[in-house]
Amino acid sequence: MASPGTVGSAAEPAVLTAGDDVLAVAALPSSSAEDGHPEAVAPVAPRPDRTAPVSLSPSRAGDFMRCPLLYRFRVIDRLPEKPSAAATRGTLVHAVLERLFDAPAAERTAPRAKSLIPGQWERLRESRPEVTELFADDPDGERLARWLAEAEQLVERWFTLEDPTRLEPAERELFVEAELESGLTLRGIIDRVDVAPTGEVRIVDYKTGKAPRPEYAEGALFQMKFYALVVWRLKNVVPRRLQLVYLGSGDVLTYDPVLADLERVERKLLALWDAIRRATETGEWRPRPTKLCGWCDHQAHCPEFGGTPPPYPLPVRTAGSGGA
């Protein structure tokens, strides 16, 4: 069996405890750090403040599958990235939907939800001052006003897809972590967990973009199956339903997993982790050009754009050096 994992809010991690009908949690001291990883260039003295990756999240797994070099830049080199308007709006909308459930069921209305936006935007600016750069060249506030109006539209659309007066989430913004038998640690944050009186679990994730075309649905579900795997390893319960709520297009994508799905995802993640470990040891992180490269913040460091990666900050295992 896999070792026990943890589950809790991002701010207050908690341990998943026994209980047949609910995802029970007990508070633990706050802890946990981001994973880290490397890439290839001429060997230099390793940096003591950089460590090999020790865990995997859905986002970082997606980075490696999209482009191993991007994974290195984000996890090992920890290169800074500029905030984007779309991603920041997504963070704001997520915060509003989370906080709406603080209100009694009858008061969870669209006007109340929209009224939360200014306060949550102020909190976001305080916790992440860099997001103010998005509107640094907007002295009259017109762009900011349009951006906030777009956030309002996304929040309002949610009410056409779900009825919060009939929902009582078991958890919101739930930090989950589990260690597999291999030693690989999986972690992530689940937007919402609903638990039926019968004990059936539904995992819900909000997306502020548009739903993918049917041929790309499997890729969209990878994150949800990742979370389902963690819940299964923690609780020995296969979630009854995985639900993606696309606020950008007003679509809801659902999938009812079976145990075989989660076992396949686990095998895929183990193979992915082996590839990450090999790249970490050898320093060979290859770019994988796609149409998405045009939006990448790291073109100046990417060989595909004539750039040079930073000196590799971790020790490199060369041929004949031995060791793991």
C-alpha positions as CSV (number, residue, x, y, z in Angstrom):
1,M,0.0,0.0,0.0
2,A,1.1,3.6,-0.5
3,S,2.1,5.5,2.6
4,P,-0.4,7.9,4.2
5,G,-0.8,11.2,2.5
6,T,-2.1,14.6,3.5
7,V,-5.0,16.7,2.6
8,G,-6.1,20.2,3.6
9,S,-6.4,23.8,2.5
10,A,-3.4,25.4,0.7
11,A,-3.0,27.7,3.7
12,E,-3.5,25.1,6.4
13,P,-2.4,21.6,5.2
14,A,-4.2,18.8,7.0
15,V,-4.0,15.0,7.3
16,L,-6.6,12.9,5.8
17,T,-8.1,10.8,8.6
18,A,-10.3,7.7,8.7
19,G,-14.0,7.9,8.1
20,D,-16.2,6.0,5.6
21,D,-18.6,8.7,4.5
22,V,-16.7,11.9,4.4
23,L,-13.2,13.2,3.5
24,A,-12.4,14.1,7.1
25,V,-9.4,16.3,7.8
26,A,-7.5,17.3,11.0
27,A,-5.4,20.4,11.1
28,L,-1.6,20.2,11.0
29,P,1.1,22.8,11.2
30,S,1.5,24.7,7.9
31,S,4.2,23.2,5.7
32,S,5.2,22.1,2.2
33,A,7.3,23.5,-0.6
34,E,7.3,23.6,-4.3
35,D,9.1,20.9,-6.3
36,G,12.3,21.8,-8.1
37,H,14.2,20.5,-11.3
38,P,17.3,21.1,-13.7
39,E,18.4,21.3,-17.4
40,A,21.5,20.9,-19.7
41,V,24.4,23.2,-20.4
42,A,28.1,23.1,-19.7
43,P,28.7,21.7,-16.2
44,V,29.3,24.4,-13.5
45,A,29.5,24.3,-9.8
46,P,26.0,23.3,-8.4
47,R,24.1,25.8,-6.5
48,P,23.3,24.8,-2.9
49,D,19.9,26.6,-3.1
50,R,18.7,24.4,-5.9
51,T,17.6,20.8,-5.3
52,A,16.4,17.9,-7.4
53,P,12.6,17.6,-7.8
54,V,10.9,15.5,-5.1
55,S,7.3,15.8,-6.0
56,L,4.9,16.2,-9.0
57,S,1.8,18.3,-9.5
58,P,-0.7,18.2,-12.4
59,S,0.7,21.6,-13.7
60,R,4.3,20.5,-13.5
61,A,3.5,17.1,-15.1
62,G,1.8,19.0,-17.9
63,D,4.9,21.3,-18.3
64,F,7.2,18.3,-18.8
65,M,4.8,16.6,-21.3
66,R,4.5,19.9,-23.2
67,C,8.2,20.8,-23.1
68,P,10.9,19.3,-20.8
69,L,13.0,22.5,-21.1
70,L,10.0,24.5,-19.8
71,Y,9.8,22.2,-16.8
72,R,13.4,22.9,-16.1
73,F,13.0,26.6,-16.3
74,R,10.1,26.6,-13.9
75,V,11.1,23.9,-11.4
76,I,14.9,23.9,-11.3
77,D,16.0,27.3,-12.5
78,R,12.9,29.0,-11.1
79,L,13.0,31.7,-13.7
80,P,10.5,34.5,-13.1
81,E,7.5,34.8,-15.3
82,K,5.3,37.9,-15.9
83,P,1.7,37.6,-14.6
84,S,-0.8,37.3,-17.4
85,A,-4.2,38.9,-17.4
86,A,-6.0,35.7,-18.2
87,A,-4.3,33.6,-15.4
88,T,-4.8,36.4,-12.9
89,R,-8.5,36.7,-13.7
90,G,-8.7,33.0,-13.2
91,T,-7.2,33.3,-9.7
92,L,-9.6,36.1,-8.9
93,V,-12.7,34.2,-10.0
94,H,-11.5,31.1,-8.1
95,A,-11.2,33.1,-5.0
96,V,-14.7,34.6,-5.4
97,L,-16.3,31.2,-5.9
98,E,-14.5,29.8,-2.9
99,R,-15.5,32.7,-0.6
100,L,-19.1,32.6,-1.8
101,F,-19.7,29.4,0.2
102,D,-18.9,31.2,3.4
103,A,-22.4,32.7,3.1
104,P,-25.6,30.8,4.1
105,A,-27.0,28.9,1.2
106,A,-29.9,31.3,0.6
107,E,-27.5,34.2,0.2
108,R,-25.3,32.6,-2.4
109,T,-26.6,34.7,-5.3
110,A,-25.0,36.2,-8.4
111,P,-25.2,39.8,-7.0
112,R,-23.5,38.7,-3.8
113,A,-20.8,36.8,-5.7
114,K,-20.1,39.8,-8.0
115,S,-19.9,42.1,-4.9
116,L,-17.0,40.0,-3.6
117,I,-14.8,40.8,-6.7
118,P,-13.4,44.2,-5.5
119,G,-12.4,42.9,-2.1
120,Q,-10.8,39.7,-3.6
121,W,-9.0,41.8,-6.1
122,E,-7.6,44.0,-3.4
123,R,-6.5,40.9,-1.4
124,L,-4.8,39.5,-4.5
125,R,-2.9,42.7,-5.1
126,E,-1.7,42.6,-1.5
127,S,-0.6,39.0,-1.6
128,R,0.9,39.2,-5.1
129,P,2.0,42.8,-5.8
130,E,3.4,41.9,-9.2
131,V,-0.1,41.6,-10.6
132,T,-0.4,45.4,-10.5
133,E,2.1,45.4,-13.4
134,L,-0.8,44.3,-15.6
135,F,-2.4,47.7,-15.4
136,A,0.7,49.9,-15.0
137,D,0.1,51.6,-18.3
138,D,-3.6,52.1,-17.6
139,P,-3.8,55.5,-15.9
140,D,-7.5,56.1,-16.5
141,G,-8.4,52.6,-15.3
142,E,-10.3,51.7,-18.5
143,R,-8.5,48.4,-19.1
144,L,-8.9,47.4,-15.4
145,A,-12.6,48.2,-15.5
146,R,-13.0,46.0,-18.6
147,W,-11.0,43.2,-17.0
148,L,-13.1,43.3,-13.8
149,A,-16.2,43.3,-15.9
150,E,-15.0,40.2,-17.7
151,A,-14.5,38.5,-14.3
152,E,-18.0,39.5,-13.3
153,Q,-19.3,37.8,-16.5
154,L,-17.5,34.6,-15.7
155,V,-18.8,34.6,-12.1
156,E,-22.4,35.3,-13.4
157,R,-22.1,32.5,-15.9
158,W,-21.3,30.0,-13.2
159,F,-24.8,30.4,-11.8
160,T,-26.2,29.1,-15.1
161,L,-24.1,25.9,-14.7
162,E,-24.5,25.1,-11.0
163,D,-26.8,26.2,-8.1
164,P,-24.7,27.1,-5.1
165,T,-27.8,27.2,-2.9
166,R,-28.1,23.4,-3.3
167,L,-24.4,22.7,-2.7
168,E,-22.5,22.2,0.6
169,P,-18.9,21.5,-0.4
170,A,-17.0,19.1,1.9
171,E,-13.8,21.0,1.0
172,R,-12.7,24.1,-0.9
173,E,-9.2,24.8,-2.3
174,L,-8.1,21.5,-0.8
175,F,-4.4,20.8,-0.7
176,V,-3.8,17.0,-1.3
177,E,-0.6,15.0,-1.1
178,A,0.1,11.3,-1.3
179,E,3.3,9.2,-1.6
180,L,3.2,6.3,-3.9
181,E,4.9,3.0,-3.2
182,S,7.7,4.1,-5.6
183,G,8.5,7.1,-3.3
184,L,7.0,9.6,-5.7
185,T,5.0,12.3,-4.0
186,L,1.9,13.6,-5.8
187,R,0.4,16.9,-4.7
188,G,-2.1,19.5,-5.9
189,I,-5.0,21.8,-5.0
190,I,-8.5,20.7,-5.7
191,D,-11.0,23.5,-6.2
192,R,-14.0,21.7,-4.6
193,V,-14.9,18.4,-3.2
194,D,-18.5,17.4,-2.8
195,V,-19.5,14.4,-0.7
196,A,-23.0,12.8,-1.0
197,P,-24.7,11.5,2.1
198,T,-24.0,8.0,0.7
199,G,-20.2,8.8,0.8
200,E,-19.8,9.2,-3.0
201,V,-17.1,11.8,-3.8
202,R,-17.3,14.4,-6.7
203,I,-14.2,16.4,-7.6
204,V,-14.9,19.7,-9.2
205,D,-12.5,22.1,-11.0
206,Y,-13.3,25.5,-12.3
207,K,-11.8,26.7,-15.6
208,T,-12.2,30.3,-16.8
209,G,-11.4,29.4,-20.4
210,K,-13.4,27.6,-23.0
211,A,-14.1,23.8,-23.1
212,P,-11.8,21.9,-25.4
213,R,-13.0,20.2,-28.5
214,P,-14.0,16.5,-28.0
215,E,-10.7,15.2,-29.4
216,Y,-8.8,17.1,-26.7
217,A,-11.1,16.1,-23.8
218,E,-8.7,13.4,-22.6
219,G,-5.9,15.9,-22.1
220,A,-8.3,18.2,-20.1
221,L,-9.2,15.2,-17.9
222,F,-5.6,14.4,-17.0
223,Q,-5.6,16.8,-14.1
224,M,-8.8,15.4,-12.8
225,K,-7.6,11.8,-13.0
226,F,-4.4,12.9,-11.2
227,Y,-6.5,14.3,-8.3
228,A,-8.7,11.2,-8.3
229,L,-5.6,9.0,-8.0
230,V,-4.4,11.0,-5.0
231,V,-7.8,10.7,-3.3
232,W,-7.9,7.0,-4.0
233,R,-4.4,6.5,-2.6
234,L,-5.3,8.6,0.5
235,K,-8.8,7.3,1.1
236,N,-9.0,4.0,-0.8
237,V,-12.1,5.5,-2.5
238,V,-12.5,6.0,-6.2
239,P,-14.3,9.3,-6.8
240,R,-17.7,8.8,-8.3
241,R,-17.4,11.8,-10.6
242,L,-14.9,14.2,-12.0
243,Q,-16.3,17.5,-13.2
244,L,-14.8,20.4,-15.1
245,V,-16.8,23.6,-15.1
246,Y,-15.8,25.8,-18.1
247,L,-16.9,29.4,-17.3
248,G,-15.5,30.8,-20.5
249,S,-17.9,28.8,-22.7
250,G,-20.6,27.7,-20.3
251,D,-19.9,24.0,-20.6
252,V,-19.6,21.2,-18.0
253,L,-17.4,18.2,-18.8
254,T,-17.9,15.1,-16.5
255,Y,-16.2,11.8,-16.3
256,D,-17.0,8.8,-14.0
257,P,-13.6,7.1,-13.4
258,V,-13.1,3.4,-12.6
259,L,-10.2,1.9,-10.8
260,A,-8.5,0.9,-14.1
261,D,-8.4,4.5,-15.1
262,L,-6.5,5.5,-12.0
263,E,-4.0,2.6,-12.3
264,R,-3.3,3.7,-15.8
265,V,-2.7,7.3,-14.7
266,E,-0.3,6.0,-12.0
267,R,1.7,4.0,-14.5
268,K,1.9,7.1,-16.8
269,L,3.1,9.3,-13.9
270,L,5.7,6.8,-12.8
271,A,7.1,6.7,-16.4
272,L,7.0,10.4,-16.5
273,W,8.8,10.7,-13.2
274,D,11.5,8.3,-14.5
275,A,12.0,10.6,-17.5
276,I,12.3,13.6,-15.2
277,R,14.8,11.9,-12.9
278,R,17.0,10.9,-15.9
279,A,16.9,14.5,-17.2
280,T,17.7,15.8,-13.7
281,E,20.8,13.5,-13.5
282,T,22.1,14.1,-17.0
283,G,21.1,17.8,-17.3
284,E,19.5,17.0,-20.7
285,W,16.3,19.0,-20.9
286,R,15.3,19.2,-24.6
287,P,12.9,21.9,-25.9
288,R,9.8,20.7,-27.7
289,P,8.6,23.3,-30.1
290,T,4.8,23.8,-30.4
291,K,2.4,26.6,-31.3
292,L,2.4,27.5,-27.7
293,C,6.0,28.6,-27.8
294,G,4.8,32.0,-29.0
295,W,3.4,32.7,-25.5
296,C,6.4,31.4,-23.6
297,D,8.2,33.9,-21.2
298,H,11.5,32.1,-21.6
299,Q,12.3,32.6,-25.3
300,A,15.5,34.5,-24.4
301,H,16.8,31.3,-22.7
302,C,15.5,28.8,-25.3
303,P,17.8,27.4,-28.0
304,E,14.8,27.3,-30.4
305,F,14.8,31.1,-30.3
306,G,18.6,31.5,-30.3
307,G,18.8,31.8,-26.6
308,T,21.0,30.1,-24.0
309,P,19.7,28.4,-20.9
310,P,21.2,29.5,-17.6
311,P,24.1,27.5,-16.2
312,Y,22.8,24.2,-14.9
313,P,22.5,24.5,-11.1
314,L,22.6,20.8,-10.2
315,P,25.3,18.1,-10.3
316,V,25.4,16.2,-13.6
317,R,26.0,12.5,-13.8
318,T,28.2,11.9,-16.8
319,A,28.8,8.6,-18.6
320,G,31.0,6.3,-16.6
321,S,30.6,8.4,-13.4
322,G,28.2,5.7,-11.9
323,G,25.8,6.4,-9.2
324,A,22.0,6.9,-9.3
